[in-house]
């Protein structure tokens, strides 16, 4: 699906990541900002938290995970 990212298998907390749509186990990743109205209004988007995205290399389904706290 992506020409720039290398797809591979992932495991999260001991569980193999599997796409709930097509069953693929090959994903590529990116990080995405979780924007809030207040910080966006003040032009401080860079202060927002980020989420880890796993994008299925077969169908493009995106799974979002919040990073571990502390």
N, C-alpha and C positions, 0 to 999 in steps of 0.2 A: 504494500500500500504506500509506503514512503520510499522515496528515492534516496534520501539523505541519511536516514537512521538505520542502524542495524537491528533487526528483530532478533529476540532471543527469549528463552524461557525464564520465568521468575518464580521465586518461592517467597511467600510472606507469612511470617509466624508459623513456619512449618507446613504450610499448605501450598500446593502447586497452583499457580494462577491459571485459570481456565476461563476463556470467554463464555459468558452466559448466553450469548446469541448463537455463535457458530461452533463452539467447542475447541477452538484453536488454542494452542499454548505458546504462540509466538507473539511477542509484544515489543513495541519500542516505547520509550519513556520521554516525558517532558515535565517541567514544573510550571504551574499556573498560579497567578495571584488570585486570592480570594478577596476581591474588592468589597469595601464597605462604603455606604453612602457618606458617612462623616469624613473619612479620610480622603475620599474622592473629592468631596466638596472643598476641602482645604488643600487640594492638589498634593496630597501626601500618600498617593497610592503605593509607593515603594515601602511604606511601613506595614502594609497588610501581610497576613500570613500567606504561605504558599501551600499548595497541595501537590502531591505526586500523581501524575497521570500515567496510566498504562493503556496504550492504544493498540487494539488488536490489529495485527498485520494482515489479517484475512478480510475482515468485514469493517474495520474502522471504529468499532465500538470503543468508547472511552470510559475507563473506570477511574474514579477519583478516590484518593486516600489522603487523609490528614496525616501529617508527620507525627511521629511519637513525641509526646511532651516530655521534657526534661530528661 
